[in-house]
Amino acid sequence: MIYLNNNTEAQQVFIPRTGIEEHGPLELSLRSTVDMSVVLKTKISDIGTSALYYRTAIVLPDGCPDGSYEYELASDGHIISSGTVTVGEYRRDHVTVYDKSEEYEQYEQEQ
């Protein structure tokens, strides 16, 4: 899970490496899990300071809504990393709790 602030400033991002070798330029895309629209598609470059993560900086577009997104990191058309991104902070204003008690009755078997 990657967490991003919802602003239009450059943010440092660590994207997990999967061990799949890249064969060309890296392209990152974010897709909304609500309406499946692509909100960001950009070429990125890895700073290369980690064997576990791609370290890069991205800028979110203006007006990007808070919420959950799926990311895909591709190289030459092949997906090399994917996962989820949370943009902004969720507020727990409208939490509904369903609490139902269960009762069980056991019957004795007749012989």
C-alpha positions as YAML, in Angstrom:
chain: A
units: angstrom
residues:
- id: 1
  name: MET
  ca: [0.00, 0.00, 0.00]
- id: 2
  name: ILE
  ca: [1.29, 3.41, -0.98]
- id: 3
  name: TYR
  ca: [0.01, 6.53, 0.80]
- id: 4
  name: LEU
  ca: [-0.01, 9.92, -0.96]
- id: 5
  name: ASN
  ca: [-0.97, 13.39, 0.18]
- id: 6
  name: ASN
  ca: [-3.63, 14.98, -1.99]
- id: 7
  name: ASN
  ca: [-1.73, 18.00, -3.31]
- id: 8
  name: THR
  ca: [-0.07, 19.08, -6.53]
- id: 9
  name: GLU
  ca: [3.46, 19.19, -5.14]
- id: 10
  name: ALA
  ca: [6.11, 16.59, -6.01]
- id: 11
  name: GLN
  ca: [5.99, 13.66, -3.58]
- id: 12
  name: GLN
  ca: [8.63, 11.00, -3.04]
- id: 13
  name: VAL
  ca: [7.21, 7.52, -3.65]
- id: 14
  name: PHE
  ca: [8.64, 4.09, -2.95]
- id: 15
  name: ILE
  ca: [7.15, 1.44, -5.25]
- id: 16
  name: PRO
  ca: [7.95, -2.19, -4.32]
- id: 17
  name: ARG
  ca: [10.15, -4.11, -6.74]
- id: 18
  name: THR
  ca: [8.86, -7.52, -7.75]
- id: 19
  name: GLY
  ca: [12.03, -8.96, -9.23]
- id: 20
  name: ILE
  ca: [10.77, -8.62, -12.80]
- id: 21
  name: GLU
  ca: [13.44, -6.97, -14.91]
- id: 22
  name: GLU
  ca: [12.55, -3.74, -16.68]
- id: 23
  name: HIS
  ca: [13.24, -3.52, -20.42]
- id: 24
  name: GLY
  ca: [12.68, 0.15, -21.13]
- id: 25
  name: PRO
  ca: [11.35, 3.39, -19.67]
- id: 26
  name: LEU
  ca: [9.09, 3.14, -16.62]
- id: 27
  name: GLU
  ca: [5.47, 4.33, -16.83]
- id: 28
  name: LEU
  ca: [3.23, 4.71, -13.77]
- id: 29
  name: SER
  ca: [-0.57, 4.81, -13.98]
- id: 30
  name: LEU
  ca: [-3.21, 5.31, -11.28]
- id: 31
  name: ARG
  ca: [-6.73, 3.99, -11.85]
- id: 32
  name: SER
  ca: [-9.70, 4.89, -9.64]
- id: 33
  name: THR
  ca: [-11.33, 1.90, -7.95]
- id: 34
  name: VAL
  ca: [-14.69, 3.71, -8.07]
- id: 35
  name: ASP
  ca: [-15.21, 4.49, -11.75]
- id: 36
  name: MET
  ca: [-12.10, 2.78, -13.22]
- id: 37
  name: SER
  ca: [-10.90, 6.03, -14.81]
- id: 38
  name: VAL
  ca: [-7.17, 6.63, -15.20]
- id: 39
  name: VAL
  ca: [-6.27, 9.76, -13.22]
- id: 40
  name: LEU
  ca: [-2.51, 9.69, -13.80]
- id: 41
  name: LYS
  ca: [-0.29, 8.21, -16.49]
- id: 42
  name: THR
  ca: [3.29, 9.44, -16.44]
- id: 43
  name: LYS
  ca: [6.82, 8.37, -17.22]
- id: 44
  name: ILE
  ca: [9.04, 8.10, -14.15]
- id: 45
  name: SER
  ca: [12.69, 7.50, -13.47]
- id: 46
  name: ASP
  ca: [14.14, 5.44, -10.64]
- id: 47
  name: ILE
  ca: [16.72, 7.16, -8.46]
- id: 48
  name: GLY
  ca: [18.20, 3.69, -7.94]
- id: 49
  name: THR
  ca: [19.14, 3.79, -4.27]
- id: 50
  name: SER
  ca: [17.35, 0.59, -3.23]
- id: 51
  name: ALA
  ca: [17.19, -3.02, -4.38]
- id: 52
  name: LEU
  ca: [13.74, -3.39, -2.79]
- id: 53
  name: TYR
  ca: [11.95, -0.28, -4.10]
- id: 54
  name: TYR
  ca: [11.74, 1.99, -7.10]
- id: 55
  name: ARG
  ca: [12.31, 5.44, -5.63]
- id: 56
  name: THR
  ca: [10.78, 8.27, -7.62]
- id: 57
  name: ALA
  ca: [8.77, 11.47, -7.33]
- id: 58
  name: ILE
  ca: [5.30, 12.06, -8.76]
- id: 59
  name: VAL
  ca: [2.89, 14.97, -8.97]
- id: 60
  name: LEU
  ca: [-0.84, 14.30, -8.70]
- id: 61
  name: PRO
  ca: [-3.16, 16.17, -11.06]
- id: 62
  name: ASP
  ca: [-5.17, 19.10, -9.74]
- id: 63
  name: GLY
  ca: [-8.62, 18.02, -8.51]
- id: 64
  name: CYS
  ca: [-7.73, 14.39, -7.89]
- id: 65
  name: PRO
  ca: [-10.34, 13.10, -5.39]
- id: 66
  name: ASP
  ca: [-9.36, 11.38, -2.15]
- id: 67
  name: GLY
  ca: [-9.80, 7.65, -2.19]
- id: 68
  name: SER
  ca: [-8.39, 4.30, -3.25]
- id: 69
  name: TYR
  ca: [-6.57, 3.72, -6.49]
- id: 70
  name: GLU
  ca: [-4.80, 0.85, -8.20]
- id: 71
  name: TYR
  ca: [-1.33, 1.52, -9.55]
- id: 72
  name: GLU
  ca: [0.54, -0.24, -12.31]
- id: 73
  name: LEU
  ca: [4.20, 0.27, -13.05]
- id: 74
  name: ALA
  ca: [5.01, -0.86, -16.57]
- id: 75
  name: SER
  ca: [8.19, -1.18, -18.59]
- id: 76
  name: ASP
  ca: [7.90, -1.46, -22.37]
- id: 77
  name: GLY
  ca: [4.22, -2.44, -22.03]
- id: 78
  name: HIS
  ca: [4.84, -5.17, -19.44]
- id: 79
  name: ILE
  ca: [3.52, -4.71, -15.88]
- id: 80
  name: ILE
  ca: [6.40, -5.08, -13.45]
- id: 81
  name: SER
  ca: [4.68, -3.92, -10.24]
- id: 82
  name: SER
  ca: [1.09, -3.29, -9.16]
- id: 83
  name: GLY
  ca: [-0.84, -2.60, -5.99]
- id: 84
  name: THR
  ca: [-3.02, -0.07, -4.20]
- id: 85
  name: VAL
  ca: [-2.63, 3.62, -3.44]
- id: 86
  name: THR
  ca: [-4.52, 5.71, -0.90]
- id: 87
  name: VAL
  ca: [-4.75, 9.39, -1.80]
- id: 88
  name: GLY
  ca: [-5.60, 11.80, 1.02]
- id: 89
  name: GLU
  ca: [-6.94, 10.83, 4.40]
- id: 90
  name: TYR
  ca: [-10.13, 8.95, 5.08]
- id: 91
  name: ARG
  ca: [-12.45, 10.32, 7.71]
- id: 92
  name: ARG
  ca: [-14.55, 7.89, 9.68]
- id: 93
  name: ASP
  ca: [-17.67, 10.09, 9.81]
- id: 94
  name: HIS
  ca: [-20.21, 7.62, 8.53]
- id: 95
  name: VAL
  ca: [-19.19, 4.30, 10.03]
- id: 96
  name: THR
  ca: [-22.02, 1.80, 10.37]
- id: 97
  name: VAL
  ca: [-21.56, -1.11, 12.74]
- id: 98
  name: TYR
  ca: [-23.75, -4.15, 12.30]
- id: 99
  name: ASP
  ca: [-23.91, -5.95, 15.62]
- id: 100
  name: LYS
  ca: [-26.19, -8.96, 15.70]
- id: 101
  name: SER
  ca: [-26.14, -11.49, 18.48]
- id: 102
  name: GLU
  ca: [-26.36, -15.12, 17.49]
- id: 103
  name: GLU
  ca: [-28.17, -17.71, 19.57]
- id: 104
  name: TYR
  ca: [-27.81, -21.42, 19.02]
- id: 105
  name: GLU
  ca: [-29.94, -24.20, 20.43]
- id: 106
  name: GLN
  ca: [-28.77, -27.76, 20.68]
- id: 107
  name: TYR
  ca: [-31.17, -30.66, 20.50]
- id: 108
  name: GLU
  ca: [-30.54, -34.07, 21.94]
- id: 109
  name: GLN
  ca: [-30.72, -36.97, 19.56]
- id: 110
  name: GLU
  ca: [-33.47, -39.54, 20.26]
- id: 111
  name: GLN
  ca: [-32.47, -43.19, 20.45]
...
